Amino acid sequence: MLTDTAGIHHVTGIVRDAQANVDFYATTLGLHLVKQTVNFNEKFTRHLFYGDETGSPGTALTFFPYPAEEPGRPGTPQIRTASLVIPPDAVDYWTDRLADRGVGVDGPVERFDETVLRVSDPDGTDLELVTGESSVEPWADGPVPAERAIRGIHGVTLHSTNPFVTASVLDTLGFDLVAQEGDRVRYRAPGDRATVVDLLDRDGEFGREGAGSIHHVAVRVDDEAQLYEWHDLFRERGYDVSRVKDRHVFHSLYVREPGGILFELATDGPGLTFDADPETLGQSLYLPPWLEEDREMIQSQLGPLALPTGVGRDGGGDGGSN
């Protein structure tokens, strides 16, 4: 029997510059670079994972760097923003920290009784830092003091071509309508982290996917057996749904709903630390067993990636490469 999702599993974006991505998310935002790997469908493309100590579900931001990618154009249908949780008393800290590093900040503004800072990463991905509570423990060994550090994903904002249909999909997945401010409609899942999806009920020009775009949002599913049930449900409804895929650190499927938003449904396990040394997470290129024989060729195509001070438990990796 299908069960409601507990919330968001991870959010994945498209960028150009892997080094700028690491410098921003690991150094400026202070997230843990949990895993450097590759896109299993395109083995010469990096896949970078950031999150809490272990990249647990509800904390992971992931990125595909494509050096030649054209800039994206905001519009519909798109996941317009990803938001991250900060403590309620950390707004001034983050405003100053970002300004000191040359990152433009829009805000603070108030929304749904929360304080929001709007920022962009080096490729133009729209992000928000949102005050709130979370069960997530921040990465204790990062460059940001733990009492001010990011505590996982808050949610995402969707701009659908058909918000009524997208709302129906959210309802099916287990998100409940909880509030509305103007043309922003809030849905919430029943979990303890990464539970918010805001749906924009407004017109908009068509966007273009590219650097700075959020490719998909993944929601949590209990296990692989549930994925097959979700697959059958979406196929019966005529949605564009993929087969169940083995992503090594989780199993998942993708569904493109009629409003144009790409959802992934992903299992919590085995997890990003599966088959990895917890002491050296993110410090070298990880490859699944079926790609190990191509390691030398893959590394030569990807080139080096310098890890900033503070990545890894020993604080090392400054100037290193995979």
HUHUSUL-V499838 format. One record per run of one state. SS is the DSSP state (H for helix, E for strand, C for the rest). FROM is the first residue (numbers start at 1). TO is the last residue. If there is no record, write none. Layout:
SS;FROM;TO
SS;FROM;TO
This chain:
C;1;7
E;8;15
C;16;17
H;18;28
C;29;31
E;32;39
C;40;41
E;42;51
C;52;59
E;60;65
C;66;70
E;71;71
C;72;72
E;73;73
C;74;75
E;76;76
C;77;77
E;78;86
C;87;90
H;91;100
C;101;105
E;106;111
C;112;113
E;114;120
C;121;125
E;126;131
C;132;152
E;153;159
C;160;162
H;163;173
C;174;175
E;176;181
C;182;183
E;184;188
C;189;195
E;196;200
C;201;205
E;206;206
C;207;207
E;208;208
C;209;210
E;211;211
C;212;213
E;214;221
C;222;223
H;224;236
C;237;239
E;240;241
C;242;244
E;245;246
C;247;249
E;250;256
C;257;261
E;262;270
C;271;277
H;278;280
C;281;284
E;285;285
C;286;288
H;289;302
C;303;306
E;307;307
C;308;317
E;318;318
C;319;322
